[in-house]
Amino acid sequence: MSEMETETTDLAPVKATETVRGNRGEVGVASAGLTMRQRWGSSNSGLSLKRFARQLVKDGDAVAKEWFANKKGAKNEKRSDKNTQRVIAERTATKASKRKTGKK
């Protein structure tokens, strides 16, 4: 057997797949934005990127839906309640320190 084939319990040989690393490391999953821009560039449709994405959403494309969700802030971090209270306390303390305490 060659190095690329391995034996299994059933009689079908399975090839072991190796990930090829480029000069920048392992290849990850493309983001929705990158995928949309690549599709739009190769489509030659003459539409703007947003109109092209809207057309794909009408057709039920999951990547286009994810792209619009990301544009609306689906992946933005939300502040926790504790962090929000801390920010409000800092803001009021800063305002209070800037106020003039009295006239002379």
Buried (B, 14 or more C-beta within 10 A) or exposed (E): EEEEEEEEEEEEEEEEEEEEEEEEEEEEEEBBBEBBBEBBEEEEEEEEBEEBBBBBBEEEBEBBBBBBEBEEEEEEEEEEEEEEEEEEEEEEEEEEEEEEEEEE
